[in-house]
Amino acid sequence: MPTSCPEKILDRGSLRQRVAEWRRRGDLIVLANGCFDLLHVGHIRYIRAAKALGGRLVVALNSDDSVRAIKGKGRPLMPASERAEILAALSDVDAITIFNEPDVGALIRELRPEIQAKGPDYTVQNVPERELVLEYGGRIESFGDPKDHSSSEMVRRWTGF
């Protein structure tokens, strides 16, 4: 079955080209990232708030191996290709790429987004890639609901694990 919105799901090289094209048009680049293992309202609010910052929203999606390293055995619940397809269906998302590194530092170095959008788990001061973003003149925006939505918590609640 063909994926919906395949033009939004890009490998790193294609994403770099797309970002360069958007910048030539004067668009601002906003980068959001996460596992998005079980899409829930907290994710939607995060994505919507990131898009509201203006410009083009790029979502960096943790690969299956990366999710497993972060969340543990039995995760992800869905493969990266399916998680990417779901995110691509959202009108607020302009592009998606899957990354395998433990954090988005390498992708930030490649894309140099004007804004790195982070959810409520972080403050502007404790974002792991903070120094990297500030070094080239980017900024960090942290926002979102209190962390009362969690894929991990939903799985525990539904399965008892």
N, C-alpha and C positions, 0 to 999 in steps of 0.2 A: 504494500500500500504506500503511495507516495506521501511524503511529509507535507504538511501544510506550511506555507510561508518559507520554502527552502531558501529564498533569496535573503532571509534574515540570519540564517545559520551559516556562519562563515569560519573557515580556517584562519589561522593567524595572518598569513600572507594576504588573503583576500580582505580581511578586516583592516589591515594597515592601509590597503589601497582605498577602501571605502571611506575610512576616516580622513585620509588625505583629500579625497574628493569633497567630503563635507566641509572640511576646513577651507578649501579653495572657495567654497560658496559662502564662507563666513559663519558656519555653524559652530556652536559651542559643543564640546564633547563631554558627556557625563558618563562616568563608569560606576556601575553597581556590580556587586559580586555576591555569590553564595552558592549553597548546595541546592536549594529549592527542591528538596527531596520529595516533599509532599506539599504541594502548593496550598497555602491557606491565606486567610484574610490579612495576616501580618505581612506576608510577602507582597500581596497586592497593594497594600498601603505603602510599603517601602518603595515599590516600583513606581507607583503613582507619584509619590513625593519626589523621587529622584527625577522623574520626567518633568515635573513642575519647575525644576531648577532652570529649565530652558535647554534648547538645543537638542542634540541627538543622544539618546540613551543606549549605551552599550552595556549588555549584561554579560559578565564573565561567569561561567558556570563551572563549578568544580567537576572534574572527571569522576568516573566511578571509583578509580583507585584513590583519588584524593578524598572523596567522601568517606570511603572505608577507613582511611587513615585518621580522619577527623572524628567520625561517628562510631566506628567499630564494626564488629561482625554483624552481618545481616543487613547492612546498609551499603549502597542506597536501596531504597524500595523500588525505584524505577531506574532503568539505564539512562545514561546521559542523553542519548539520542531522543528518548521520549520526553525527558525533562526539558530539553531544548525545544522540542516541537510545541509543547504546552506554552512555554514562555513566548515563543515566536507568534503564537496566536493572539497575544495581548497587543492592543494598538499602541500602548505606551512604549513598547520595546522596538527600537530601530535595528538593532543587531545583537547577535549572540555568538559567543565563541566559548569553546570548552577548553579549560586549562588543566594541566596535570600537576603543576607545581604545588607546593604546600601553601603558597600565598600568591597574591596577584602582583607581587613586585616586578617580575619580569614583564608582564603585560603592561604595567604602568610605565616602565622604561620605554617600551616600544610605542605606546600610544600617546603618552604624555597628556592624559585628559585634563581639561581645565578644572574639572571638579571630580573628586572621588566621593561618591555617596555611600555612607555607611548607616546601618540600622541602629536600633536602640541598644545593642550589645556594646557599643563603643561611644566614647566621647571624642571630640576633636583631638584631645591630648593623648589618648591611648590607642589610636589606630596604628597597627603594626607598620604600615607603609608611610607613616606621617612624614618622616624626614625626607624620604624620596620624593613625595609629592611637593613638599614645600621647597625642596632644592631647585626645581625647575620653574617655580612660580605658580604651581597649581594650588588649589584650596580643597579643604575637606569639609563636607557638610554631614553632620550626624543628626538623624531625626527618626521619628517613628513612634508608634505606640509603645507603652511599657511592654517589656518582653513577656506578654502573657499568651502568646501564640508560639508554639514550637512543634515542629514535625516530630521530634523525639518524644515530647510529652504526649502528643496525640497517639503515637504508636504504643506507648506505655499504657495509656488509658484504654485503648481499644483491645490490646492483647494481654495486658497484665504483665508485660516484660519491660 
